[in-house]
C-alpha cells in the first residue's frame, strides 16, 4: 500500500500527467506534490482546488439524488458521509481530476491530477486515481 509520495509518483506515471497533489480540502494545504503546478505554485493550486472540492462535498445540490430516483439517498447514507467520488474540470488545454479519498478518520483529502489535454487519457486517469485513493495509506 503506497504512502503519499509513492501514490503521487504513480499518478505522475499516467499518460499526459503534468502535476499531482494530495490536498486537505478543509485547510487548502497540499500534503504532497509532484510535477508541475498550473500556476507555478503548488500551494496556490491546492488552495484553489480545495475551494472547488469543498463546494462539491458540502453543497446539497451535489449531495443528493433527485427525490424518487432509484437508489435515492442523502450524504448520510453514503460511505463515510461523502457524497461525491470525483470531480472533472475541463479546460482548453487539459483536465483536472479531483478524487476524494476515504479514510478511517474524518476524511477531508483528495487527490488532484492535472492532465495535458492532448496526451492525457481521462478514463484511464479516473480508474487509476480511484485505485490509488483506495490503496493510499495516510498516517
C-alpha positions in Angstrom: 0.0 0.0 0.0 1.6 3.3 -1.1 2.2 6.3 1.0 1.7 9.9 -0.2 5.0 10.1 -2.2 4.6 6.7 -3.9 0.9 7.5 -4.7 1.8 10.8 -6.4 4.6 9.2 -8.3 2.2 6.5 -9.6 -0.2 9.3 -10.6 2.6 11.1 -12.5 3.2 7.9 -14.5 -0.2 8.3 -16.2 -0.1 9.4 -19.9 -0.2 13.2 -20.1 0.2 13.8 -16.3 1.6 17.3 -15.7 1.2 17.5 -11.9 -0.3 15.7 -8.9 -1.0 16.6 -5.3 -2.8 15.4 -2.2 -4.8 18.2 -0.7 -6.7 18.7 2.6 -9.8 20.4 1.4 -10.6 21.8 4.9 -7.4 23.8 5.2 -6.5 24.1 1.5 -2.9 22.8 2.2 -1.0 20.4 -0.1 0.1 17.4 1.9 2.3 16.3 -1.0 3.0 17.4 -4.6 4.7 16.0 -7.7 5.4 17.5 -11.1 4.2 21.0 -12.2 1.5 23.3 -11.0 -0.8 25.1 -13.4 0.0 28.4 -11.8 3.6 27.7 -10.9 2.9 27.3 -7.2 1.6 24.1 -5.7 0.2 25.9 -2.6 -1.9 28.3 -4.7 -3.2 25.4 -6.7 -4.0 23.4 -3.6 -5.9 26.3 -2.1 -7.9 26.9 -5.3 -8.8 23.3 -5.9 -9.8 22.9 -2.2 -12.4 25.6 -2.7 -13.9 23.6 -5.6 -13.7 20.3 -3.7 -15.3 21.9 -0.6 -18.2 23.2 -2.6 -18.9 19.8 -4.3 -18.6 17.9 -1.0 -20.7 20.3 1.1 -23.4 21.7 -1.2 -26.7 19.9 -1.1 -27.2 20.1 -4.8 -24.3 17.6 -5.3 -25.0 15.6 -2.2 -28.4 14.0 -3.0 -30.2 12.1 -5.7 -33.4 13.6 -7.0 -36.5 12.7 -4.9 -38.0 9.5 -6.2 -34.9 8.5 -8.1 -33.9 4.8 -8.0 -31.4 4.4 -5.1 -32.1 7.9 -3.9 -30.1 8.7 -0.8 -28.5 11.5 1.1 -25.0 12.2 2.2 -25.6 10.4 5.5 -26.3 7.2 3.6 -23.1 7.2 1.5 -19.9 5.7 2.8 -18.3 8.0 5.4 -20.9 10.6 4.6 -19.1 11.8 1.4 -21.5 12.0 -1.5 -19.0 12.9 -4.2 -16.5 10.5 -5.7 -14.6 12.7 -8.1 -14.7 16.0 -10.0 -13.5 16.6 -13.5 -12.8 20.1 -14.7 -12.0 20.5 -18.4 -10.0 23.5 -19.7 -9.0 24.4 -23.2 -5.6 22.7 -22.7 -6.2 20.0 -20.2 -8.1 18.3 -17.4 -8.1 18.5 -13.6 -9.4 15.4 -11.9 -10.1 15.6 -8.1 -10.6 12.2 -6.5 -11.9 12.2 -2.9 -10.0 9.8 -0.5 -12.0 7.9 2.1 -10.0 7.3 5.3 -10.6 5.7 8.7 -10.7 9.1 10.2 -12.8 12.1 9.3 -11.6 12.3 5.7 -11.1 15.7 4.1 -8.5 14.9 1.5 -8.4 14.5 -2.2 -6.0 13.6 -5.0 -5.6 16.2 -7.7 -4.2 15.2 -11.1 -3.5 17.8 -13.8 -3.5 16.2 -17.3 -2.4 17.6 -20.6 -5.5 17.6 -22.9 -3.7 16.3 -26.0 -1.8 13.4 -24.3 -4.0 12.6 -21.3 -6.5 9.8 -21.1 -9.3 10.9 -18.9 -11.0 7.5 -18.5 -7.7 5.8 -17.5 -6.9 8.6 -15.1 -10.3 8.2 -13.3 -9.8 4.4 -13.0 -6.2 4.8 -11.7 -7.0 7.6 -9.3 -9.8 5.5 -7.8 -7.4 2.6 -7.3 -4.7 4.9 -5.8 -7.3 6.5 -3.4 -8.4 3.1 -2.2 -4.8 1.9 -1.6 -3.4 5.2 -0.2 -2.1 4.9 3.3 -2.2 8.0 5.4 -0.8 8.2 8.8 
